């Protein structure tokens, strides 16, 4: 027998290729980015930059006012409360804009709800029934908003009026209605209704052992800010996880395809205006509680800030794109900008110019994103 025949071969065990596990830090970053959304990272970066400029750089540059930004008095009392009304209006507006429409009347709806809730809480209904009831006043304001929202929806769906023209007309009509229901067109004071005004001045978690900031003690979380968070979370769930939310995105993306897919366009559009009106009505109630007065002009010009926030948050002018998270971040950005300009002593007229420029810039960015996405789709189709 040859040596070659007697040679034994030792079996080899196949080696398992090493698997490189992602680092925990990278995994956490990915989860954070997924939660915020890639499209919203620019908003987060802009917000951080704006906060640093106002709260840190402006004092170093000798600009007075910025040193007060980092204080509980400013963060919880000025900033947190000031973004609530615009934030609520913007959340309702997001639903409409994602569907490819627009609601310019949200500020006037808030005015109607503001006056109506003040009447109910001070005078009651059917005589004096319900006078002083916070719950009844809230329901009355939301009901007024629902009524106005349904009017908008019927005009757009039944009369086939362009949403911009329709809500531009109802903006003026609801503004006049607020003056008509107010006694002699004058504000209605609610300062004698402490249960109701608690909505605008109350605080949660005041006893938390949080250290002072900026020489100010921890004041607690404003009640109206908690309401904003709750509404934002609920609408985020509705828009992202429900059939209604999917229908809104489908209509905004392609209304014809949505109709052929079995979506009832009329019902969805009326419902979205109803939701926008209801949230605007709630905003009007909170506005009354905060300023302790149901004034027919309470909601004027708020629609500009709300629409600015929605487009700044990534919504497309043609619909089909936009999120509640993006809108909320944009509301924070607009709120910080306005708060910073107030602290730095920028005049009111200059602030309106800045907001106008911000709106134009937000729409321009939205148009650019839309055009870039369209070019990408065209390249994929041609490949």
Backbone torsions as a table, in degrees:
resi	resn	phi	psi	omega
1	UNK	NA	135.8	-177.1
2	UNK	-79.3	161.0	179.1
3	UNK	-63.1	-31.1	-178.6
4	UNK	-66.9	-32.4	-177.8
5	UNK	-76.1	-26.7	-177.4
6	UNK	-89.4	-4.7	179.9
7	UNK	-71.6	126.2	178.8
8	UNK	-98.3	145.2	-179.5
9	UNK	-103.8	123.7	179.5
10	UNK	-81.5	122.4	-179.6
11	UNK	-65.9	142.3	-179.6
12	UNK	-105.9	139.6	179.2
13	UNK	-86.7	124.6	-179.7
14	UNK	-61.0	136.6	-178.8
15	UNK	-87.7	141.6	178.5
16	UNK	-87.9	125.9	179.8
17	UNK	-61.4	138.7	-178.5
18	UNK	-69.2	138.4	179.3
19	UNK	-104.7	123.8	179.4
20	UNK	-86.3	113.4	-179.8
21	UNK	-82.2	136.6	178.8
22	UNK	-64.3	143.5	178.7
23	UNK	-66.6	148.5	-177.5
24	UNK	-62.1	-36.2	-179.9
25	UNK	-62.1	-43.4	179.4
26	UNK	-66.1	-39.2	178.3
27	UNK	-62.1	-39.6	178.8
28	UNK	-65.5	-41.6	179.3
29	UNK	-62.3	-42.1	179.2
30	UNK	-62.1	-41.9	180.0
31	UNK	-64.5	-39.7	179.1
32	UNK	-64.5	-44.7	179.8
33	UNK	-63.0	-41.0	178.9
34	UNK	-63.6	-37.9	-179.9
35	UNK	-69.5	-42.1	-179.3
36	UNK	-75.5	-38.4	-176.2
37	UNK	100.9	132.2	-178.1
38	UNK	-60.9	-39.3	-178.6
39	UNK	-66.6	-18.6	-177.7
40	UNK	-95.1	-3.1	-179.5
41	UNK	-61.6	-36.2	178.8
42	UNK	-64.0	-35.9	177.0
43	UNK	-66.1	-42.4	178.9
44	UNK	-62.0	-45.3	-180.0
45	UNK	-64.0	-42.2	178.4
46	UNK	-63.7	-39.4	179.3
47	UNK	-64.5	-45.0	178.8
48	UNK	-62.2	-44.3	-180.0
49	UNK	-62.0	-42.9	-179.2
50	UNK	-65.2	-40.5	178.7
51	UNK	-63.7	-42.6	179.8
52	UNK	-64.5	-42.5	-179.1
53	UNK	-63.3	-45.9	-176.5
54	UNK	-74.0	-48.5	-172.4
55	UNK	-85.7	-21.5	-175.3
56	UNK	-119.8	-46.7	-175.4
57	UNK	-77.2	-38.4	-177.2
58	UNK	-61.0	-40.8	175.1
59	UNK	-64.2	-36.1	179.0
60	UNK	-66.6	-29.6	179.5
61	UNK	-86.0	3.0	177.8
62	UNK	81.9	15.0	178.4
63	UNK	-89.2	118.2	-175.8
64	UNK	-74.1	149.5	177.6
65	UNK	109.3	-37.4	-177.4
66	UNK	-66.0	-24.5	-179.5
67	UNK	-67.4	-15.7	-180.0
68	UNK	-88.5	-4.5	-176.8
69	UNK	-62.9	-47.8	-177.4
70	UNK	-85.1	71.9	173.8
71	UNK	-146.7	150.1	179.2
72	UNK	-62.8	-32.7	178.9
73	UNK	-58.9	-41.0	-179.5
74	UNK	-80.3	-47.5	-173.6
75	UNK	-66.8	-43.8	-175.6
76	UNK	-91.1	-34.3	-176.4
77	UNK	-92.6	-44.4	-176.4
78	UNK	-87.6	-54.7	-173.6
79	UNK	-74.4	-52.6	-174.9
80	UNK	-61.0	-38.5	-179.8
81	UNK	-77.0	-34.0	-173.9
82	UNK	-71.4	-24.9	-177.3
83	UNK	-87.8	-8.4	-171.4
84	UNK	-65.6	-51.2	-174.7
85	UNK	-64.1	-49.2	178.0
86	UNK	-63.1	-37.8	179.3
87	UNK	-61.6	-44.1	178.0
88	UNK	-63.3	-46.5	179.0
89	UNK	-60.9	-38.8	-179.2
90	UNK	-68.7	-35.7	178.5
91	UNK	-64.2	-46.1	175.8
92	UNK	-63.7	-38.2	179.5
93	UNK	-66.4	-31.5	179.4
94	UNK	-60.2	-42.0	180.0
95	UNK	-59.0	-42.5	-177.6
96	UNK	-71.5	-44.2	-176.3
97	UNK	-69.3	-37.8	177.2
98	UNK	-60.6	-31.5	178.6
99	UNK	-80.0	4.3	177.4
100	UNK	85.0	17.7	-179.8
101	UNK	-120.4	-164.2	-179.8
102	UNK	-156.0	147.7	176.1
103	UNK	-130.3	98.2	-178.4
104	UNK	-83.3	-8.8	-172.1
105	UNK	-92.0	4.7	-173.0
106	UNK	-61.2	-34.5	178.3
107	UNK	-65.3	-42.1	178.6
108	UNK	-68.9	-35.4	176.0
109	UNK	-62.3	-41.0	176.9
110	UNK	-61.5	-36.6	177.9
111	UNK	-65.3	-44.2	178.4
112	UNK	-60.7	-47.1	-179.8
113	UNK	-64.6	-35.8	179.2
114	UNK	-61.5	-48.4	-179.6
115	UNK	-67.6	-44.2	-176.1
116	UNK	-63.6	-43.2	179.0
117	UNK	-65.7	-35.5	178.0
118	UNK	-66.3	-38.9	177.8
119	UNK	-63.6	-45.5	-177.5
120	UNK	-64.8	-43.8	-175.2
121	UNK	-72.6	-24.5	-179.5
122	UNK	-95.8	-33.0	-174.9
123	UNK	-114.7	-20.1	-177.6
124	UNK	75.6	-168.5	177.6
125	UNK	-128.2	154.8	-179.9
126	UNK	51.5	57.8	-175.4
127	UNK	98.0	-113.0	178.9
128	UNK	-124.7	17.3	-179.2
129	UNK	-65.0	128.4	176.9
130	UNK	85.8	1.2	178.9
131	UNK	-62.3	132.1	-179.1
132	UNK	86.1	-2.0	-178.3
133	UNK	-85.0	116.4	177.6
134	UNK	-64.8	-41.9	-176.9
135	UNK	-63.0	-44.8	-179.5
136	UNK	-65.8	-38.0	178.6
137	UNK	-64.6	-40.3	178.1
138	UNK	-63.5	-47.0	179.4
139	UNK	-62.0	-38.8	179.9
140	UNK	-64.4	-42.7	179.2
141	UNK	-65.7	-42.2	178.6
142	UNK	-66.0	-39.9	178.1
143	UNK	-61.9	-39.4	176.7
144	UNK	-62.9	-40.4	177.5
145	UNK	-65.5	-40.2	177.8
146	UNK	-62.4	-43.0	178.7
147	UNK	-58.1	-49.0	179.8
148	UNK	-65.0	-38.8	179.3
149	UNK	-64.9	-40.7	177.7
150	UNK	-64.4	-38.1	176.3
151	UNK	-58.8	-46.3	177.7
152	UNK	-59.5	-45.9	-178.6
153	UNK	-62.8	-40.2	179.8
154	UNK	-68.3	-38.0	178.7
155	UNK	-64.6	-41.0	-177.8
156	UNK	-72.2	-40.7	-173.6
157	UNK	-90.1	-44.0	-176.9
158	UNK	-80.4	-48.6	-178.6
159	UNK	-84.9	-7.9	177.5
160	UNK	59.3	35.6	178.5
161	UNK	-85.8	140.0	177.1
162	UNK	-54.2	133.2	-176.0
163	UNK	-55.4	-36.7	-179.9
164	UNK	-65.8	-46.8	-179.9
165	UNK	-66.7	-41.8	-177.7
166	UNK	-61.6	-50.4	-176.5
167	UNK	-77.0	-21.0	172.1
168	UNK	-67.2	-39.4	177.1
169	UNK	-68.4	-43.0	-179.5
170	UNK	-72.5	-23.3	173.1
171	UNK	-56.4	-47.8	179.2
172	UNK	-69.3	-39.5	-178.0
173	UNK	-66.0	-46.3	-179.7
174	UNK	-68.8	-32.8	176.0
175	UNK	-62.0	-43.7	176.4
176	UNK	-66.3	-36.8	179.3
177	UNK	-62.3	-37.4	178.6
178	UNK	-60.8	-38.8	177.9
179	UNK	-72.7	-33.1	-178.6
180	UNK	-68.8	-39.0	-177.6
181	UNK	-83.1	-17.2	175.5
182	UNK	-77.5	134.1	179.5
183	UNK	-57.5	113.4	-178.6
184	UNK	58.4	22.6	178.3
185	UNK	69.6	18.2	-176.8
186	UNK	-102.5	155.9	177.7
187	UNK	-62.1	152.3	179.6
188	UNK	-114.1	112.6	-178.2
189	UNK	-74.2	139.7	178.6
190	UNK	-123.6	17.9	-175.9
191	UNK	-64.6	-19.9	179.8
192	UNK	-86.7	6.7	-179.6
193	UNK	-114.7	80.6	-173.7
194	UNK	-63.0	-33.2	179.0
195	UNK	-64.0	-39.2	-179.3
196	UNK	-74.2	-45.5	-177.9
197	UNK	-68.0	-16.2	174.9
198	UNK	-58.0	-29.2	177.2
199	UNK	-58.4	-35.2	-177.0
200	UNK	-95.3	-20.2	-175.6
201	UNK	-119.4	-11.5	-176.1
202	UNK	-70.2	160.7	-178.9
203	UNK	-134.5	146.6	171.3
204	UNK	-108.3	155.3	171.3
205	UNK	58.1	39.7	-179.8
206	UNK	-71.7	-22.2	-174.8
207	UNK	-89.9	5.4	179.5
208	UNK	-65.2	139.4	-179.0
209	UNK	-78.7	66.3	-179.3
210	UNK	-101.0	130.3	-177.0
211	UNK	-67.1	162.9	179.2
212	UNK	-64.1	154.1	176.8
213	UNK	-137.9	124.6	-179.0
214	UNK	65.0	28.3	179.9
215	UNK	77.8	10.6	-178.8
216	UNK	-119.3	138.1	178.0
217	UNK	-74.0	161.0	178.6
218	UNK	-64.8	119.9	-175.2
219	UNK	-92.3	-7.7	-174.0
220	UNK	94.7	169.1	-178.4
221	UNK	-91.5	125.4	-180.0
222	UNK	-59.9	140.3	-179.8
223	UNK	-58.8	-43.6	-175.9
224	UNK	-67.2	-28.2	176.7
225	UNK	-69.6	-37.1	175.9
226	UNK	-63.1	-40.0	177.2
227	UNK	-60.4	-42.9	178.2
228	UNK	-59.7	-44.9	-179.6
229	UNK	-61.7	-44.3	-178.9
230	UNK	-62.3	-46.5	179.7
231	UNK	-63.0	-41.2	179.9
232	UNK	-62.9	-43.4	-179.7
233	UNK	-65.1	-45.6	-179.5
234	UNK	-60.7	-46.0	-178.2
235	UNK	-70.8	-30.5	174.1
236	UNK	-62.0	-44.8	178.2
237	UNK	-64.0	-43.7	-179.4
238	UNK	-61.0	-46.3	-175.6
239	UNK	-72.9	-28.4	-173.2
240	UNK	-99.5	-28.6	-170.0
241	UNK	-122.4	3.3	-178.4
242	UNK	-114.0	162.5	178.5
243	UNK	-64.6	-36.6	177.4
244	UNK	-60.8	-44.6	179.2
245	UNK	-62.2	-42.5	177.5
246	UNK	-63.9	-34.8	177.9
247	UNK	-66.1	-38.2	178.0
248	UNK	-60.4	-47.1	179.4
249	UNK	-66.3	-36.9	180.0
250	UNK	-65.9	-43.0	179.4
251	UNK	-65.2	-41.7	178.8
252	UNK	-66.9	-33.7	179.3
253	UNK	-73.2	-46.5	179.9
254	UNK	-163.0	100.6	-175.5
255	UNK	-63.6	-37.4	-180.0
256	UNK	-65.0	-45.6	178.2
257	UNK	-64.2	-37.1	178.4
258	UNK	-63.8	-40.6	178.5
259	UNK	-65.9	-41.9	178.4
260	UNK	-66.8	-24.3	177.9
261	UNK	-81.5	-0.8	176.1
262	UNK	99.6	8.4	179.3
263	UNK	-81.2	129.8	178.1
264	UNK	-80.0	98.7	-174.3
265	UNK	-61.4	-40.8	-177.1
266	UNK	-62.7	-49.1	-177.6
267	UNK	-63.4	-41.9	-179.2
268	UNK	-65.8	-41.3	-179.0
269	UNK	-68.4	-40.4	176.3
270	UNK	-63.8	-41.5	179.7
271	UNK	-64.0	-39.3	-178.2
272	UNK	-68.5	-36.1	175.9
273	UNK	-70.8	-33.7	176.1
274	UNK	-62.4	-45.0	179.6
275	UNK	-64.3	-44.1	178.3
276	UNK	-60.5	-42.4	179.3
277	UNK	-67.1	-39.8	180.0
278	UNK	-63.4	-43.6	179.7
279	UNK	-68.1	-37.5	175.8
280	UNK	-64.7	-36.2	176.3
281	UNK	-63.3	-42.8	176.3
282	UNK	-61.9	-40.5	177.4
283	UNK	-60.6	-39.9	178.2
284	UNK	-63.9	-38.6	177.2
285	UNK	-62.8	-48.3	-179.7
286	UNK	-64.8	-34.3	178.2
287	UNK	-65.0	-40.4	177.1
288	UNK	-62.7	-44.4	-179.8
289	UNK	-65.6	-33.8	-177.0
290	UNK	-74.0	-43.6	-177.8
291	UNK	-94.6	1.9	179.2
292	UNK	55.0	36.1	179.6
293	UNK	-161.1	133.8	173.0
294	UNK	-91.5	92.4	-173.2
295	UNK	-105.1	134.4	179.3
296	UNK	-61.4	-15.3	-179.4
297	UNK	-106.2	11.3	-176.4
298	UNK	-57.7	-38.3	-174.0
299	UNK	-97.9	4.5	-176.8
300	UNK	-62.1	137.4	175.0
301	UNK	71.5	-1.4	178.8
302	UNK	-70.8	-23.9	-179.7
303	UNK	-63.0	-31.2	179.0
304	UNK	-62.9	-45.5	179.9
305	UNK	-67.2	-37.8	-179.7
306	UNK	-65.4	-46.6	-179.9
307	UNK	-65.4	-39.0	176.6
308	UNK	-57.7	-45.1	-178.5
309	UNK	-63.5	-39.9	-178.3
310	UNK	-64.9	-47.8	179.8
311	UNK	-68.8	-36.4	177.2
312	UNK	-65.2	-29.1	179.6
313	UNK	-78.2	2.6	174.2
314	UNK	107.5	4.0	178.7
315	UNK	-70.5	147.0	178.6
316	UNK	-93.5	145.7	-179.4
317	UNK	-66.6	-23.0	-179.8
318	UNK	-94.8	-2.3	178.0
319	UNK	92.9	176.3	178.1
320	UNK	82.5	-1.3	-176.4
321	UNK	-144.9	140.8	-179.4
322	UNK	136.9	150.8	-179.2
323	UNK	-139.3	157.8	175.4
324	UNK	-67.5	-37.1	178.7
325	UNK	-61.9	-46.4	178.3
326	UNK	-61.0	-42.1	178.3
327	UNK	-62.9	-43.3	-179.5
328	UNK	-62.5	-43.3	177.6
329	UNK	-63.1	-38.9	178.6
330	UNK	-67.0	-36.9	176.1
331	UNK	-61.5	-43.1	175.9
332	UNK	-59.8	-42.3	-179.1
333	UNK	-63.4	-47.1	178.7
334	UNK	-64.2	-39.0	179.3
335	UNK	-64.6	-43.8	178.1
336	UNK	-64.2	-40.3	178.6
337	UNK	-61.7	-47.8	-179.9
338	UNK	-64.6	-44.4	178.9
339	UNK	-61.9	-41.8	178.6
340	UNK	-64.3	-41.6	178.7
341	UNK	-64.9	-35.8	176.3
342	UNK	-64.7	-45.1	-179.9
343	UNK	-63.3	-37.6	-177.3
344	UNK	-84.1	0.0	175.1
345	UNK	80.7	23.9	177.9
346	UNK	-74.8	133.6	-177.1
347	UNK	-64.7	157.7	-177.0
348	UNK	-62.0	-38.5	-179.0
349	UNK	-68.5	-37.4	175.6
350	UNK	-65.3	-34.4	177.9
351	UNK	-65.0	-39.8	178.0
352	UNK	-65.3	-37.9	176.3
353	UNK	-62.5	-43.5	-179.8
354	UNK	-62.7	-42.0	178.8
355	UNK	-65.8	-37.9	177.2
356	UNK	-63.9	-43.6	177.7
357	UNK	-63.5	-38.5	179.3
358	UNK	-64.1	-39.4	178.2
359	UNK	-64.2	-47.0	178.8
360	UNK	-61.0	-43.5	178.9
361	UNK	-63.1	-40.1	179.7
362	UNK	-64.4	-42.6	178.8
363	UNK	-66.1	-39.4	179.2
364	UNK	-63.0	-41.6	178.0
365	UNK	-64.7	-40.9	178.8
366	UNK	-62.7	-41.3	178.3
367	UNK	-65.2	-39.1	179.2
368	UNK	-64.6	-43.5	178.6
369	UNK	-62.2	-41.4	-179.7
370	UNK	-64.3	-44.1	179.6
371	UNK	-64.9	-38.6	179.0
372	UNK	-66.2	-40.7	177.8
373	UNK	-64.8	-37.4	179.4
374	UNK	-66.6	-40.2	177.7
375	UNK	-64.8	-38.7	178.5
376	UNK	-64.1	-41.5	177.9
377	UNK	-64.5	-37.4	179.3
378	UNK	-65.5	-40.6	179.2
379	UNK	-65.7	-39.6	179.7
380	UNK	-65.8	-40.9	-179.8
381	UNK	-67.5	-32.8	-178.7
382	UNK	-80.3	-18.0	-177.7
383	UNK	-71.9	NA	NA
